[in-house]
Amino acid sequence: MGNDRRTFIKQAAGIAAASYVGFDLATTAYASSLSTAADGTADTLTGWYGRPMRWAQLAFVEDDPGNYDLSFWMEYFRRIHADAACLSAGGVVAFYPTEIQFHYRSRWLGTTDAFGDVVAGCRKLGMNVLVRTDSHACHQDAHDAHPDWIAVDAQGNQRRHPSDPDYWLTCALGPYNFEFMTSVHQEIMRKYKPDGIFTNRWSGSGMCYCEHCQKNFLAFSGLDLPRTNRASSQSELRLNVDRLQILK
C-alpha cells in the first residue's frame, strides 16, 4: 500500500509539473520516468535519472541529415553500453519535420526525420533519450517577421552571430524563448515523448537591451536599463532598486 501511495504522489507531481510548463498531457508518456529495480518492479523512489548511467551525445550539424551513418552510431552506442543519449532536435536548426513557422528545417532534411530515426534506434537499445535544443540564435526569416526577438547591444544595434553572420542572436528574456521555443518543446514532446529536454545557451549571449528587456526592467525597478558595466554605476543601481523595494 505504501508503494502504491508513493507511486500516486510521484505521478501526480509529474502531471502538475507538466501542466505548469505547458506539455500536452494527453500524449505525454510517464512510464519512462520510472527506473526498474533489481527485482523487475518499478522503482518509485528514484527516476531513471537517479541511477548510474553512461551517457552519449550526438550533436548534429545542419548537413548531417542524409549524410550520417545511423547504423554506425547505434552499433557504437551498443558497444559502449550507453544507457542514455542527448540528441540534437531543434531550435536554431530543426532535424525533424517540424510544423512550426520560423522553426528552420535543415536544408538536408528533405522528407526524412534524422532526429526521429536516432530516437527510435536508441529506444530499441533500451536507452533513455534527452532532447538537445538550441535557443540562442535564429535565421533571417524569423528576424524579419519578429525583429523584437533579436538581442540588442547597448548602442541599440541588433546583434548578428559572431561566428556565422547568417544567424541573429536572440534575446533570452523575450518572446523567442518564452513563446517560440516553448512551442518547439511542446511539439517535440508530443511527437517523440523524450525523457527530458536540455536547452543549450538558454541564458542567452550576455546583456540585452531589446524592447522587452527595457520594458521588463523598468516595470521591475522603475529605472532605465543601465548602459554601462562600471562598478560604481552598478552599485548605485542596486542601491536605488533596494530603496524602491523598501518603498513598495
MONOR-V917768 format. One record per helix or strand of 3 or more residues. SS is the DSSP state (H for helix, E for strand). FROM is the first residue (numbers start at 1). TO is the last residue. If there is no record, write none. Layout:
# MONOR-V917768
ss=SS from=FROM to=TO
ss=SS from=FROM to=TO
This chain:
# MONOR-V917768
ss=H from=2 to=21
ss=H from=31 to=33
ss=E from=34 to=36
ss=E from=42 to=47
ss=H from=48 to=50
ss=E from=55 to=58
ss=H from=70 to=79
ss=E from=84 to=91
ss=H from=114 to=124
ss=E from=128 to=134
ss=H from=140 to=145
ss=H from=147 to=149
ss=E from=168 to=170
ss=H from=175 to=192
ss=E from=196 to=200
ss=H from=211 to=221
ss=H from=231 to=247
